[in-house]
Amino acid sequence: MDLENRAFRNALGEFATGVAAVTTVGEDGQAIGLTVNSFSSVSLDPPLVLWCLDKGSDTLPAFSNCSGFTINILSAAQQSLSNKLATQGNHGLEGVSVSEGVNGCAKVDEALATFECEIAARHDAGDHIILVGKVVAFDRRDAQAPLIYHRGAYCALAG
């Protein structure tokens, strides 16, 4: 990455984001997950959300062929799960408390919120793919502190 790209990335890092784990069923039939901070709502009617997947991700084959995914909004207490799923080649959900959602994808049991989606669209966008999901079910837990990412590191909300 050249200096201009690094500067652009640093400027983008000024936007604090929540952290989510996106899950699906891998090509081998096993549940997998990936840490993302590129999640956004799109529409209330119909209920649509999106997230972005780097074309260089080792999860690209699974998410390119899946029929659905679940977005799990992580709490501050789930930083270790975020770190695990952000590591290339370490996307299995062994040892994570999950349940199966209506879309067949894993829901992280302690997530702050979950959005179970069917694929509505995939859009090519530079070095990423934008995945749009139609929300078919969702859930929300009692308020806990969210996991926040800013300037390339986790941080806490001011209380």
Residue frames as a rotation matrix with the C-alpha (Angstrom) as fourth column:
MET 1
0.589 0.808 0.000 0.00
0.808 -0.589 0.000 0.00
0.000 0.000 -1.000 0.00
ASP 2
-0.327 -0.739 0.589 1.51
0.675 -0.619 -0.402 3.34
0.661 0.266 0.701 -0.94
LEU 3
-0.914 -0.159 -0.374 1.49
0.392 -0.585 -0.710 6.46
-0.106 -0.795 0.597 1.24
GLU 4
-0.720 0.693 0.028 -1.64
-0.622 -0.663 0.417 7.90
0.307 0.283 0.909 -0.39
ASN 5
-0.008 0.722 -0.692 -3.59
-0.061 0.691 0.721 4.69
0.998 0.048 0.038 0.23
ARG 6
-0.453 -0.231 -0.861 -2.34
0.796 0.330 -0.507 4.56
0.402 -0.915 0.034 3.84
ALA 7
-0.994 0.095 -0.053 -3.46
-0.066 -0.912 -0.404 8.16
-0.086 -0.398 0.913 4.38
PHE 8
-0.371 0.910 -0.183 -6.88
-0.629 -0.101 0.771 7.34
0.683 0.401 0.610 2.93
ARG 9
-0.015 0.320 -0.947 -7.20
0.399 0.870 0.288 4.30
0.917 -0.374 -0.141 5.18
ASN 10
-0.763 -0.321 -0.561 -6.17
0.639 -0.240 -0.731 6.36
0.100 -0.916 0.388 8.22
ALA 11
-0.857 0.502 0.115 -8.77
-0.497 -0.865 0.077 8.99
0.138 0.009 0.990 7.37
LEU 12
-0.061 0.859 -0.508 -11.45
-0.334 0.463 0.821 6.28
0.941 0.220 0.258 7.10
GLY 13
-0.326 -0.179 -0.928 -10.36
0.653 0.668 -0.358 5.00
0.684 -0.723 -0.101 10.52
GLU 14
-0.974 0.015 0.225 -11.59
-0.150 -0.789 -0.596 8.24
0.169 -0.614 0.771 12.09
PHE 15
-0.064 0.998 -0.026 -15.13
-0.795 -0.035 0.605 6.90
0.603 0.059 0.795 11.69
ALA 16
-0.764 -0.152 0.627 -15.81
-0.576 0.599 -0.557 4.81
-0.291 -0.786 -0.545 14.78
THR 17
-0.154 0.700 -0.698 -17.81
-0.698 0.423 0.578 1.68
0.700 0.576 0.423 13.99
GLY 18
0.452 0.335 0.826 -19.44
-0.771 0.613 0.173 -1.18
-0.449 -0.715 0.536 15.75
VAL 19
-0.677 -0.686 -0.266 -18.08
-0.736 0.619 0.274 -4.67
-0.024 0.382 -0.924 15.22
ALA 20
0.480 0.863 0.157 -20.06
-0.819 0.505 -0.272 -7.63
-0.314 0.001 0.949 13.94
ALA 21
-0.713 -0.532 0.457 -19.47
-0.296 0.819 0.491 -11.28
-0.636 0.214 -0.742 13.18
VAL 22
0.144 0.724 -0.674 -21.13
-0.985 0.040 -0.167 -12.40
-0.094 0.688 0.719 9.95
THR 23
-0.499 -0.252 0.829 -21.91
-0.342 0.936 0.079 -16.11
-0.796 -0.244 -0.554 9.84
THR 24
0.253 0.576 -0.778 -22.91
-0.965 0.211 -0.158 -18.49
0.073 0.790 0.609 7.08
VAL 25
0.699 -0.058 0.713 -22.60
-0.078 0.985 0.156 -22.14
-0.711 -0.164 0.684 6.17
GLY 26
-0.188 -0.890 -0.414 -19.29
-0.709 -0.169 0.684 -22.96
-0.679 0.423 -0.600 4.52
GLU 27
0.020 0.139 -0.990 -18.87
-0.944 0.329 0.027 -25.11
0.329 0.934 0.138 1.45
ASP 28
-0.777 -0.356 -0.519 -18.18
-0.179 0.915 -0.361 -28.11
0.604 -0.188 -0.775 3.71
GLY 29
0.120 0.946 -0.302 -21.50
0.292 0.258 0.921 -27.61
0.949 -0.198 -0.245 5.52
GLN 30
-0.162 -0.264 -0.951 -19.86
0.983 0.041 -0.179 -26.22
0.086 -0.964 0.253 8.67
ALA 31
0.878 0.473 -0.070 -20.74
0.477 -0.860 0.182 -22.88
0.026 -0.193 -0.981 10.27
ILE 32
-0.271 -0.958 0.095 -18.16
0.940 -0.285 -0.188 -20.15
0.207 0.039 0.978 9.72
GLY 33
0.780 0.499 -0.378 -17.86
0.574 -0.810 0.116 -16.52
-0.248 -0.307 -0.919 10.76
LEU 34
-0.194 -0.783 0.591 -15.96
0.855 -0.431 -0.290 -13.40
0.481 0.449 0.753 9.80
THR 35
-0.048 0.098 -0.994 -15.38
0.726 -0.680 -0.102 -10.17
-0.686 -0.727 -0.039 11.72
VAL 36
-0.228 0.027 0.973 -16.58
0.822 -0.531 0.207 -7.02
0.522 0.847 0.099 9.92
ASN 37
-0.425 0.207 -0.881 -17.11
0.541 -0.723 -0.430 -3.36
-0.726 -0.659 0.196 10.69
SER 38
-0.968 0.074 -0.241 -18.68
-0.238 -0.580 0.779 -2.53
-0.082 0.811 0.579 7.33
PHE 39
-0.548 0.836 -0.021 -22.32
0.836 0.547 -0.035 -3.13
-0.018 -0.037 -0.999 8.32
SER 40
-0.940 0.296 -0.171 -25.15
-0.284 -0.955 -0.089 -0.73
-0.189 -0.036 0.981 7.53
SER 41
-0.120 0.959 0.256 -28.91
0.427 0.282 -0.859 -0.61
-0.896 0.006 -0.443 7.37
VAL 42
-0.946 -0.162 0.282 -30.28
0.317 -0.263 0.911 0.03
-0.074 0.951 0.300 3.88
SER 43
-0.539 0.837 0.090 -34.08
-0.407 -0.352 0.843 -0.02
0.737 0.418 0.531 4.02
LEU 44
-0.717 0.413 0.562 -36.92
-0.528 0.206 -0.824 -0.51
-0.456 -0.887 0.070 6.51
ASP 45
0.243 0.873 0.423 -39.45
-0.096 0.455 -0.885 -1.59
-0.965 0.175 0.194 3.87
PRO 46
0.792 0.150 -0.592 -38.37
0.101 0.924 0.369 -4.09
0.602 -0.352 0.716 2.78
PRO 47
0.836 -0.510 0.203 -35.94
-0.352 -0.214 0.911 -4.67
-0.421 -0.833 -0.358 5.66
LEU 48
0.781 -0.624 0.034 -32.48
0.356 0.400 -0.845 -4.67
0.514 0.671 0.534 4.04
VAL 49
0.730 -0.678 -0.086 -28.96
-0.237 -0.369 0.899 -4.50
-0.641 -0.635 -0.430 5.45
LEU 50
0.841 -0.512 -0.174 -25.53
-0.050 0.246 -0.968 -4.66
0.538 0.823 0.181 3.85
TRP 51
0.610 -0.788 0.078 -21.93
-0.167 -0.032 0.985 -5.45
-0.774 -0.614 -0.151 4.63
CYS 52
0.694 -0.442 -0.568 -18.75
-0.693 -0.195 -0.694 -5.54
0.196 0.875 -0.442 2.55
LEU 53
0.771 -0.432 0.469 -16.39
0.175 0.850 0.496 -8.47
-0.613 -0.300 0.731 1.94
ASP 54
0.097 -0.854 -0.512 -12.80
-0.771 -0.390 0.504 -8.03
-0.630 0.345 -0.696 0.79
LYS 55
0.786 0.198 -0.586 -12.19
-0.585 0.545 -0.601 -9.99
0.200 0.815 0.544 -2.43
GLY 56
-0.175 -0.935 -0.309 -8.95
-0.579 0.352 -0.736 -11.23
0.796 0.050 -0.603 -0.87
SER 57
-0.003 0.241 0.970 -10.75
-0.980 0.195 -0.051 -12.86
-0.201 -0.951 0.236 2.08
ASP 58
-0.929 -0.337 -0.153 -10.31
-0.356 0.927 0.117 -16.58
0.103 0.163 -0.981 2.55
THR 59
-0.514 0.823 0.241 -14.09
0.213 0.395 -0.894 -16.70
-0.831 -0.408 -0.378 3.19
LEU 60
-0.512 0.297 -0.806 -14.91
-0.746 -0.618 0.247 -15.38
-0.425 0.728 0.538 -0.30
PRO 61
-0.853 0.221 -0.472 -15.91
-0.192 0.710 0.678 -18.81
0.485 0.669 -0.563 -1.72
ALA 62
-0.696 0.611 -0.377 -18.38
0.708 0.497 -0.501 -19.43
-0.119 -0.616 -0.779 1.12
PHE 63
-0.275 0.613 -0.741 -20.02
0.185 -0.722 -0.666 -16.01
-0.944 -0.320 0.085 0.95
SER 64
-0.709 -0.003 -0.705 -20.03
-0.652 -0.377 0.658 -15.99
-0.268 0.926 0.265 -2.87
ASN 65
-0.746 0.359 -0.560 -22.12
-0.144 0.735 0.663 -19.17
0.650 0.576 -0.497 -2.92
CYS 66
-0.879 0.409 -0.245 -24.28
0.391 0.326 -0.861 -18.91
-0.272 -0.852 -0.447 0.20
SER 67
-0.282 0.867 0.410 -28.02
0.621 -0.161 0.767 -18.28
0.731 0.471 -0.493 0.14
GLY 68
0.770 0.559 0.308 -28.01
0.126 -0.606 0.786 -16.41
0.626 -0.566 -0.537 3.43
PHE 69
-0.458 -0.878 -0.141 -26.00
0.408 -0.066 -0.911 -15.00
0.790 -0.475 0.388 6.31
THR 70
0.680 0.599 -0.422 -26.51
0.659 -0.248 0.710 -13.72
0.321 -0.761 -0.564 9.85
ILE 71
-0.152 -0.667 0.730 -25.05
0.005 -0.739 -0.674 -10.48
0.988 -0.099 0.115 11.17
ASN 72
0.491 0.185 -0.851 -24.24
0.798 0.297 0.525 -10.72
0.350 -0.937 -0.001 14.88
ILE 73
0.430 -0.313 0.847 -23.56
-0.245 -0.943 -0.225 -7.36
0.869 -0.111 -0.482 16.57
LEU 74
0.017 -0.552 -0.834 -20.82
0.670 0.625 -0.400 -7.99
0.742 -0.552 0.381 19.16
SER 75
0.970 0.241 0.042 -20.61
0.106 -0.568 0.816 -6.66
0.220 -0.787 -0.576 22.70
ALA 76
0.394 -0.858 0.329 -17.45
-0.825 -0.488 -0.285 -5.33
0.405 -0.159 -0.900 24.34
ALA 77
0.255 -0.249 0.934 -17.20
-0.690 0.630 0.356 -8.66
-0.677 -0.736 -0.012 26.17
GLN 78
0.791 0.133 0.597 -16.81
0.236 0.833 -0.499 -10.45
-0.564 0.536 0.628 22.81
GLN 79
0.545 -0.661 -0.516 -13.50
-0.789 -0.612 -0.049 -8.92
-0.283 0.434 -0.855 21.75
SER 80
-0.410 -0.738 0.537 -11.77
-0.476 0.675 0.564 -12.32
-0.778 -0.024 -0.628 21.77
LEU 81
0.188 0.551 0.813 -14.38
0.540 0.633 -0.554 -13.70
-0.820 0.543 -0.178 19.35
SER 82
0.930 0.114 -0.350 -13.83
-0.172 -0.705 -0.688 -10.70
-0.326 0.700 -0.635 17.10
ASN 83
0.094 -0.983 -0.158 -10.06
-0.884 -0.155 0.440 -11.30
-0.457 0.099 -0.884 17.14
LYS 84
-0.330 -0.187 0.925 -10.49
0.004 0.980 0.200 -15.01
-0.944 0.069 -0.322 16.40
LEU 85
0.416 0.635 0.651 -12.80
0.637 0.307 -0.707 -14.51
-0.649 0.709 -0.277 13.42
ALA 86
0.851 -0.192 -0.488 -10.60
-0.403 -0.835 -0.375 -11.72
-0.336 0.516 -0.788 12.04
THR 87
-0.138 -0.966 0.220 -7.70
-0.599 0.258 0.758 -14.17
-0.789 -0.027 -0.614 11.67
GLN 88
0.109 0.120 -0.987 -7.24
-0.963 0.259 -0.075 -15.69
0.246 0.958 0.144 8.23
GLY 89
-0.385 -0.221 -0.896 -7.90
-0.293 0.950 -0.109 -19.44
0.875 0.221 -0.430 8.30
ASN 90
-0.954 0.033 -0.299 -9.59
0.291 0.348 -0.891 -19.29
0.075 -0.937 -0.342 11.72
HIS 91
-0.678 0.729 0.096 -13.28
-0.647 -0.653 0.394 -18.86
0.349 0.205 0.914 10.89
GLY 92
-0.398 0.529 -0.750 -14.79
0.346 0.843 0.412 -21.94
0.850 -0.096 -0.518 12.53
LEU 93
0.048 0.545 0.837 -17.24
-0.654 -0.616 0.438 -21.48
0.755 -0.569 0.327 15.39
GLU 94
0.149 -0.067 -0.987 -16.03
0.504 0.864 0.017 -24.35
0.851 -0.500 0.162 17.59
GLY 95
-0.535 -0.361 -0.764 -16.34
0.837 -0.100 -0.538 -23.35
0.118 -0.927 0.356 21.25
VAL 96
-0.944 0.298 0.142 -18.69
-0.296 -0.955 0.031 -20.44
0.144 -0.013 0.989 20.47
SER 97
-0.581 0.807 0.108 -22.18
0.390 0.392 -0.833 -20.64
-0.715 -0.442 -0.542 21.92
VAL 98
-0.830 0.311 -0.463 -24.45
-0.557 -0.513 0.654 -20.50
-0.034 0.800 0.599 18.87
SER 99
-0.189 0.802 0.566 -27.90
0.135 0.593 -0.794 -21.60
-0.973 -0.074 -0.221 17.81
GLU 100
-0.783 -0.060 0.619 -29.26
0.607 0.147 0.781 -22.21
-0.138 0.987 -0.079 14.33
GLY 101
-0.628 0.538 -0.562 -31.35
-0.369 -0.842 -0.395 -19.43
-0.685 -0.041 0.727 12.87
VAL 102
0.381 0.890 0.252 -34.35
-0.064 0.297 -0.953 -19.67
-0.922 0.347 0.170 10.57
ASN 103
0.698 -0.189 -0.690 -32.02
-0.714 -0.254 -0.653 -19.11
-0.052 0.949 -0.312 7.60
GLY 104
0.922 -0.313 -0.227 -29.85
0.274 0.943 -0.186 -22.09
0.273 0.109 0.956 8.61
CYS 105
0.044 -0.937 0.346 -26.93
0.085 -0.341 -0.936 -19.88
0.995 0.071 0.064 9.69
ALA 106
-0.199 -0.231 -0.952 -25.44
0.923 0.283 -0.262 -19.71
0.330 -0.931 0.157 13.17
LYS 107
0.569 0.312 0.761 -26.58
-0.054 -0.909 0.412 -16.99
0.821 -0.276 -0.500 15.57
VAL 108
-0.609 -0.776 -0.161 -24.08
0.217 0.033 -0.976 -16.01
0.763 -0.630 0.148 18.28
ASP 109
0.079 0.779 -0.621 -26.08
0.829 0.294 0.475 -16.51
0.553 -0.553 -0.623 21.47
GLU 110
0.088 -0.095 -0.992 -24.59
0.858 -0.499 0.124 -13.58
-0.507 -0.861 0.038 23.39
ALA 111
-0.673 -0.318 0.668 -24.65
0.673 -0.638 0.374 -11.06
0.308 0.701 0.643 20.51
LEU 112
-0.823 0.360 -0.439 -26.28
-0.015 -0.787 -0.617 -7.70
-0.568 -0.501 0.653 21.20
ALA 113
0.277 0.890 -0.361 -28.48
-0.620 -0.121 -0.775 -8.14
-0.734 0.439 0.519 18.13
THR 114
-0.652 -0.407 0.640 -28.77
0.229 0.699 0.677 -10.60
-0.723 0.588 -0.363 15.26
PHE 115
0.124 0.628 -0.768 -30.10
-0.779 -0.418 -0.467 -10.07
-0.614 0.657 0.438 11.75
GLU 116
-0.324 -0.140 0.936 -30.88
0.265 0.936 0.232 -13.28
-0.908 0.323 -0.266 9.87
CYS 117
0.022 0.207 -0.978 -30.81
-0.704 -0.692 -0.162 -12.62
-0.710 0.692 0.131 6.15
GLU 118
0.476 0.056 0.878 -31.43
0.622 0.684 -0.381 -14.14
-0.622 0.727 0.291 2.77
ILE 119
-0.669 -0.743 -0.024 -29.19
0.470 -0.447 0.761 -12.88
-0.576 0.497 0.648 -0.05
ALA 120
0.520 0.808 -0.278 -30.96
0.287 -0.472 -0.833 -10.04
-0.805 0.353 -0.477 -1.85
ALA 121
0.963 -0.265 0.044 -28.03
-0.047 -0.328 -0.943 -8.90
0.264 0.907 -0.329 -4.02
ARG 122
0.291 -0.947 -0.134 -24.27
0.665 0.100 0.740 -9.00
-0.687 -0.304 0.659 -4.47
HIS 123
0.999 0.021 0.036 -22.54
0.040 -0.737 -0.675 -5.99
0.012 0.676 -0.737 -6.02
ASP 124
0.207 -0.972 0.110 -18.99
0.957 0.177 -0.229 -5.75
0.203 0.152 0.967 -7.31
ALA 125
0.982 0.104 0.159 -17.33
0.065 -0.970 0.234 -2.68
0.178 -0.219 -0.959 -5.74
GLY 126
0.404 -0.905 0.134 -13.61
-0.842 -0.425 -0.333 -2.24
0.358 0.021 -0.933 -6.35
ASP 127
-0.590 -0.720 -0.365 -11.66
-0.476 0.675 -0.563 -4.59
0.652 -0.159 -0.741 -4.10
HIS 128
-0.812 0.402 0.423 -14.80
-0.288 0.354 -0.890 -5.59
-0.507 -0.844 -0.172 -2.18
ILE 129
-0.642 0.763 -0.077 -18.17
0.317 0.356 0.879 -7.22
0.698 0.540 -0.471 -2.78
ILE 130
-0.704 0.534 0.469 -21.24
-0.710 -0.537 -0.455 -5.60
0.009 -0.653 0.757 -1.22
LEU 131
-0.792 0.493 -0.360 -23.63
0.433 0.869 0.238 -8.22
0.430 0.033 -0.902 0.13
VAL 132
-0.573 0.717 0.398 -27.21
-0.767 -0.640 0.048 -7.04
0.290 -0.278 0.916 0.61
GLY 133
-0.916 0.260 -0.304 -29.43
0.332 0.919 -0.215 -9.16
0.223 -0.297 -0.928 2.79
LYS 134
-0.102 0.945 0.311 -33.19
-0.433 -0.324 0.841 -9.21
0.896 -0.049 0.442 3.24
VAL 135
-0.846 -0.194 0.496 -33.82
-0.528 0.184 -0.829 -9.57
0.070 -0.964 -0.258 6.96
VAL 136
-0.215 0.768 -0.603 -36.12
-0.153 0.583 0.798 -12.53
0.964 0.264 -0.008 7.61
ALA 137
0.716 0.381 -0.585 -35.73
0.541 0.228 0.810 -12.53
0.442 -0.896 -0.043 11.41
PHE 138
-0.197 -0.796 0.572 -33.95
-0.101 -0.564 -0.819 -10.46
0.975 -0.219 0.031 14.03
ASP 139
0.583 0.282 -0.762 -33.37
0.698 0.307 0.647 -10.40
0.417 -0.909 -0.017 17.76
ARG 140
0.014 -0.554 0.833 -32.06
-0.251 -0.808 -0.533 -7.93
0.968 -0.201 -0.151 20.34
ARG 141
-0.061 -0.135 -0.989 -30.69
0.847 0.517 -0.123 -8.53
0.527 -0.846 0.083 23.83
ASP 142
0.855 0.276 -0.440 -30.83
0.498 -0.673 0.546 -6.23
-0.146 -0.686 -0.713 26.83
ALA 143
0.829 -0.496 0.259 -28.45
-0.275 -0.763 -0.585 -3.30
0.488 0.413 -0.769 26.55
GLN 144
0.578 -0.802 -0.150 -24.76
0.619 0.310 0.722 -4.04
-0.532 -0.510 0.676 27.04
ALA 145
0.242 -0.574 -0.783 -21.74
-0.441 -0.784 0.438 -2.06
-0.864 0.239 -0.442 25.91
PRO 146
0.994 0.110 0.012 -21.04
-0.034 0.405 -0.914 -2.56
-0.105 0.908 0.406 22.19
LEU 147
0.129 -0.970 0.206 -17.66
0.701 0.236 0.673 -3.51
-0.701 0.058 0.711 20.76
ILE 148
0.932 0.170 -0.321 -16.32
-0.031 -0.844 -0.536 -0.36
-0.362 0.509 -0.781 19.07
TYR 149
0.172 -0.880 0.442 -13.45
0.925 0.298 0.235 0.02
-0.339 0.368 0.866 16.58
HIS 150
0.993 0.099 -0.067 -11.64
0.077 -0.959 -0.272 3.33
-0.092 0.265 -0.960 15.95
ARG 151
0.521 -0.840 -0.152 -8.24
-0.852 -0.499 -0.159 4.25
0.058 0.212 -0.976 14.48
GLY 152
0.053 -0.520 -0.853 -7.32
-0.501 0.725 -0.472 0.59
0.864 0.452 -0.223 14.02
ALA 153
-0.908 -0.356 -0.219 -8.05
0.013 0.499 -0.866 -0.49
0.418 -0.790 -0.449 17.60
TYR 154
0.023 0.905 -0.425 -10.90
0.765 0.258 0.590 -1.38
0.643 -0.339 -0.687 19.93
CYS 155
-0.878 -0.235 0.417 -12.12
-0.069 -0.800 -0.596 1.38
0.474 -0.552 0.686 22.23
ALA 156
-0.492 0.716 -0.495 -14.82
0.862 0.323 -0.391 1.99
-0.120 -0.619 -0.776 24.81
LEU 157
0.161 0.640 0.751 -17.67
0.509 -0.706 0.492 4.44
0.846 0.303 -0.439 24.77
ALA 158
-0.840 -0.359 0.407 -17.32
-0.108 -0.624 -0.774 7.35
0.532 -0.694 0.485 27.16
GLY 159
-0.162 0.799 -0.579 -19.62
0.775 0.466 0.427 6.77
0.611 -0.380 -0.695 30.07
